């Protein structure tokens, strides 16, 4: 059963070594992520699932000890998804950021497993996968990585789209209040058009949370680089 969840953004700029001189611009998001992970630890889970968007090579489960890196951004920094033997496959970037957050907060509360999810995955399949994850242990926690729209400004990765702010506002409302039907109602087609990199992970969380009776709290919402970032805590 799902007992707690943390929703965090997954830009590599969350990692100060990657952001370098502009690291301070993500201080608020970073601090909110730390707080959300603290709630996960306080829930005393038996298992932690780290979810995040992934392309075809990075989809599927990643065992505890799987490694990720930020070498693609010119930074000689490696991370590990908890303690364990390194896996053959490298973590997708979203899970590498999640692993970095867990390392930074000293996670030891429960064994960890990662799951890379394809962003085009249908909401029904996301919900089904979430239910399966929630039933994997008596007390399950989730760290859910994902970004909102990439179209909030002219300089955003997906250029400007006047629908982006409304989408992000609704996503933040639903995630910030643990509104399971609201999260499941997010439109996959619109999310794709707005370059959202989190819809599938959020809807997997929603499937896991059905019937769990969790409350939500919005800890952060902003778009510092024209991309919607949300941090929320469910407990």
C-alpha positions as CSV (number, residue, x, y, z in Angstrom):
1,X,0.0,0.0,0.0
2,X,1.2,3.5,-0.8
3,X,1.9,5.4,2.4
4,X,3.8,8.5,1.0
5,X,5.1,10.1,-2.2
6,X,7.3,12.9,-3.2
7,X,6.9,14.6,-6.5
8,X,10.0,16.3,-7.8
9,X,11.3,17.9,-11.0
10,X,14.1,16.2,-12.9
11,X,16.2,18.8,-14.7
12,X,19.9,18.1,-14.4
13,X,20.3,21.8,-13.4
14,X,18.9,20.7,-10.0
15,X,22.4,19.3,-9.4
16,X,24.7,22.2,-8.4
17,X,27.7,20.8,-10.1
18,X,25.8,20.8,-13.4
19,X,24.3,24.2,-12.9
20,X,27.6,25.7,-11.9
21,X,27.4,29.4,-11.5
22,X,23.6,29.5,-11.8
23,X,23.0,26.8,-9.1
24,X,21.4,29.4,-6.8
25,X,18.5,29.7,-9.3
26,X,17.3,26.3,-8.2
27,X,17.8,26.7,-4.5
28,X,14.1,26.9,-3.8
29,X,13.2,23.8,-5.8
30,X,16.2,21.9,-4.3
31,X,15.2,22.7,-0.7
32,X,11.6,21.7,-1.4
33,X,12.7,18.4,-2.8
34,X,14.8,17.7,0.4
35,X,11.7,18.4,2.5
36,X,9.5,16.1,0.4
37,X,12.0,13.3,0.7
38,X,12.1,13.9,4.5
39,X,8.4,13.1,4.5
40,X,9.1,9.8,2.7
41,X,11.6,8.8,5.3
42,X,9.3,9.7,8.2
43,X,6.6,7.4,6.7
44,X,8.9,4.4,7.5
45,X,8.3,2.6,4.2
46,X,9.3,-1.0,3.5
47,X,10.3,-0.1,-0.1
48,X,10.9,3.0,-2.2
49,X,10.2,3.1,-5.9
50,X,11.8,5.9,-7.8
51,X,9.9,6.7,-11.0
52,X,10.8,8.9,-13.9
53,X,10.5,9.5,-17.7
54,X,12.8,7.5,-19.9
55,X,13.4,6.8,-23.5
56,X,13.4,3.3,-24.9
57,X,16.9,2.3,-23.7
58,X,16.2,3.4,-20.1
59,X,12.7,2.0,-19.6
60,X,11.9,-0.8,-17.2
61,X,13.1,-1.6,-13.7
62,X,16.5,-0.5,-12.4
63,X,17.7,-2.4,-9.3
64,X,19.2,-1.0,-6.2
65,X,22.8,0.0,-6.8
66,X,22.2,1.0,-10.4
67,X,24.5,3.8,-11.4
68,X,23.9,7.1,-13.3
69,X,26.2,9.9,-14.3
70,X,26.2,13.5,-15.5
71,X,29.2,13.2,-17.8
72,X,27.0,14.2,-20.7
73,X,26.9,17.7,-19.1
74,X,30.6,17.9,-18.8
75,X,30.6,17.0,-15.1
76,X,32.5,14.0,-13.7
77,X,29.8,13.0,-11.2
78,X,28.4,9.5,-10.7
79,X,25.4,8.6,-8.5
80,X,24.1,5.3,-7.2
81,X,20.5,4.3,-6.6
82,X,21.0,3.2,-3.1
83,X,23.7,0.7,-2.0
84,X,24.2,-2.4,-4.1
85,X,26.1,-3.9,-7.0
86,X,26.1,-1.8,-10.1
87,X,23.8,-2.8,-12.9
88,X,24.8,-3.1,-16.5
89,X,22.4,-0.5,-17.8
90,X,23.0,3.2,-16.8
91,X,20.1,5.0,-15.1
92,X,18.1,7.3,-17.4
93,X,18.7,11.0,-16.5
94,X,15.4,11.4,-14.5
95,X,16.4,8.6,-12.2
96,X,20.0,9.8,-12.0
97,X,18.6,13.1,-10.6
98,X,16.4,11.1,-8.2
99,X,19.4,9.1,-7.1
100,X,21.3,12.3,-6.6
101,X,18.5,13.6,-4.3
102,X,18.5,10.4,-2.3
103,X,22.3,10.6,-1.9
104,X,22.2,14.2,-0.9
105,X,19.5,13.5,1.8
106,X,21.3,10.4,3.1
107,X,18.5,8.0,2.3
108,X,18.7,4.8,4.3
109,X,15.0,4.4,5.2
110,X,14.2,1.5,2.9
111,X,15.5,-0.5,-0.1
112,X,15.2,1.3,-3.4
113,X,14.2,0.3,-6.9
114,X,14.0,2.5,-10.0
115,X,11.5,2.4,-12.8
116,X,11.9,4.3,-16.1
117,X,8.5,5.0,-17.8
118,X,7.9,5.9,-21.4
119,X,6.2,9.3,-21.7
120,X,3.7,8.1,-24.4
121,X,2.4,5.3,-22.1
122,X,-1.4,5.4,-22.0
123,X,-2.9,6.7,-18.7
124,X,-4.7,3.4,-18.2
125,X,-1.5,1.5,-18.3
126,X,0.2,4.0,-16.0
127,X,-2.6,3.5,-13.5
128,X,-2.3,-0.3,-13.7
129,X,1.4,-0.1,-13.2
130,X,1.0,2.1,-10.2
131,X,-1.4,-0.3,-8.6
132,X,1.0,-3.1,-9.0
133,X,3.8,-1.1,-7.5
134,X,1.6,-0.1,-4.5
135,X,0.9,-3.8,-3.8
136,X,4.6,-4.8,-3.8
137,X,5.0,-4.3,0.0
138,X,2.9,-3.4,3.0
139,X,4.3,0.1,3.2
140,X,5.4,1.6,-0.2
141,X,6.8,5.0,-0.8
142,X,7.4,6.7,-4.2
143,X,9.8,9.4,-5.4
144,X,8.2,10.6,-8.6
145,X,10.4,12.6,-11.0
146,X,9.0,14.6,-13.8
147,X,8.7,18.1,-15.3
148,X,5.8,20.1,-16.5
149,X,5.4,21.8,-19.8
150,X,8.5,23.0,-21.7
151,X,6.6,25.9,-23.4
152,X,6.2,28.6,-20.8
153,X,8.4,31.3,-22.5
154,X,9.9,32.1,-25.9
155,X,13.3,30.8,-24.8
156,X,11.8,27.5,-23.4
157,X,12.9,24.2,-24.9
158,X,9.6,23.9,-26.7
159,X,9.1,27.6,-27.5
160,X,6.1,29.5,-26.1
161,X,2.6,28.0,-26.1
162,X,-0.2,29.9,-24.5
163,X,-1.8,26.7,-23.2
164,X,1.2,25.8,-21.1
165,X,0.6,27.9,-18.1
166,X,-3.0,26.6,-17.6
167,X,-1.8,23.0,-18.0
168,X,0.9,23.5,-15.4
169,X,-1.4,25.2,-13.0
170,X,-3.9,22.3,-13.2
171,X,-1.1,19.8,-12.8
172,X,0.3,21.7,-9.8
173,X,-3.2,21.9,-8.2
174,X,-3.9,18.2,-8.7
175,X,-0.4,17.1,-7.5
176,X,-0.5,19.6,-4.6
177,X,-3.8,18.3,-3.3
178,X,-3.3,14.6,-4.0
179,X,-6.3,14.8,-6.3
180,X,-6.0,11.3,-7.9
181,X,-8.9,11.8,-10.4
182,X,-7.4,15.2,-11.3
183,X,-4.0,13.7,-12.0
184,X,-5.5,10.9,-14.1
185,X,-7.5,13.5,-16.0
186,X,-4.4,15.3,-17.4
187,X,-4.6,15.0,-21.2
188,X,-1.8,12.9,-22.6
189,X,-2.1,14.4,-26.1
190,X,-1.9,17.9,-24.8
191,X,1.0,17.0,-22.5
192,X,2.9,15.6,-25.5
193,X,2.3,18.8,-27.5
194,X,3.5,20.9,-24.5
195,X,6.7,18.8,-24.1
196,X,5.7,17.6,-20.6
197,X,8.2,15.1,-19.2
198,X,6.3,13.9,-16.2
199,X,2.7,13.0,-17.2
200,X,3.3,9.3,-17.3
201,X,5.1,9.2,-13.9
202,X,2.4,11.4,-12.3
203,X,-0.4,9.1,-13.6
204,X,1.5,6.0,-12.4
205,X,1.6,7.7,-8.9
206,X,-2.2,8.3,-9.2
207,X,-2.8,4.7,-9.9
208,X,-0.8,3.7,-6.9
209,X,-2.6,6.2,-4.7
210,X,-6.2,5.1,-5.5
211,X,-7.9,4.2,-2.2
212,X,-4.9,5.1,-0.1
213,X,-6.5,8.3,1.3
214,X,-3.4,10.4,1.1
215,X,-3.3,14.2,1.6
216,X,-1.2,16.5,-0.5
217,X,0.9,19.6,0.0
218,X,2.4,21.8,-2.7
219,X,5.9,22.8,-1.7
220,X,7.1,24.6,-4.9
221,X,5.8,25.7,-8.2
222,X,7.7,27.8,-10.7
223,X,9.1,27.9,-14.3
224,X,12.6,29.4,-14.0
225,X,13.8,28.2,-17.4
226,X,10.4,28.3,-19.2
227,X,9.8,24.7,-17.9
228,X,7.1,24.0,-15.3
229,X,8.6,22.5,-12.1
230,X,6.5,21.2,-9.2
231,X,7.4,19.8,-5.8
232,X,4.6,18.1,-3.8
233,X,4.4,15.8,-0.8
234,X,1.7,13.1,-0.4
235,X,1.3,11.5,3.0
